Amino acid sequence: MDKAALETNAAAMIAPGKGILAADESSGTIKKRFDKIGLESTFESRRAYRELLFTAPGAEKHISGAILYDETIRQKASDGRPFPELLLARGILPGIKVDAGAKALAGFPGETITEGLDGLRERLAEYRAIGARFAKWRAVIDIGAGIPSGFAIEANAHALARYAALCQEAAIVPIVEPEVLMDGEHGVERCEEVTDRVLTAVFSALFMHRVHLEGIVLKPNMVIAGKKCKQRAAPQQVADATLRCLRRRVPAAVPGIAFLSGGQSEEEATQHLSLMNRAGDLPWQLSFSYGRALQQSTLEAWRGEASKVTAAQKTFLRRAHLCGLARNGSYEATMEQAAA
């Protein structure tokens, strides 16, 4: 394990003013996104969309890394350059989603376990040769009647730790993503309780697997009420509950936390991040690793039309700029209108 190289890349991923673009939607997920704008999902339309994002002028000012899907990391830009090469040339680290998705956990109705450990060592070696400098594995924890069970939390934490150890062996920085879903009717207090349990289990497993914490990036959910909850938490309440949970459970050795947006709107995800960064005196960098919260307005501006690529790139850069401001706590909701 080259600890110095891992630490260098981890630090680059959570550099001040920057965050990670999650462009690792599976073919099924991106089809759903394209369906909403009336665009057929094909190999070429997916390639063209990712090229739009990766070549946006000035994106490297706000984007430190891009998580790719297996198809995407093998694709090329219009000028013939492989996407990983294009990104590295711009100072954006290429990453790769390596899990095989959340599948039903046998014997535990309503709960899942993320699969993909079989053959992972070999796949990581191939991805590293292609250009990947970091990877991502997502564990999914749902909240409902009687769930999550302790076993489901422990099983997913163990898989995350196994994955992280294999990544570091391959000189790849692991993004450790334990996501407590915001589906359901639970309130912010219940989300905080479950997130606390999940982070406790994850870091216990990482320690047991001898994962070098200085060479990882944590990608957790924010502590937020479920979508069906009638009582919505105020932005400051979300920020306070999330920081309280992180301060309890995340070691200071971890260099950075790059939040997932988890179904929040672009504005919500940006505001929550900004409020947390205003707290100051934090042992880790607080950054973003957003998918929809960076891309939704960009997709709507593009709609698969070549004539709208420039306008869509400007929309993407505006969103990335606002997220970059949230990295140091200087984002204000009033900036949304000014930036439009």
Secondary structure, DSSP 4 states (H G I P E B T S, - for coil): --HHHHHHHHHHHT-TT-EEEEE---HHHHHHHHHHTT----HHHHHHHHHHHHT-TTGGGTEEEEEE-HHHHT-B-TTS-BHHHHHHHTT-EEEEE----EEE-TTSTT-EEE---TTHHHHHHHHHHHT--EEEEEEEE--BTTBS-HHHHHHHHHHHHHHHHHHHHTT-EEEEEEEE---SS--HHHHHHHHHHHHHHHHHHHHHTT--GGG-EE-PPP----TT-SSPPPHHHHHHHHHHHHHHHS-TT--EEEE--TT--HHHHHHHHHHHHTT---SSEEEEEESHHHHHHHHHHHTT-GGGHHHHHHHHHHHHHHHHHHTTT---TTHHHHH-
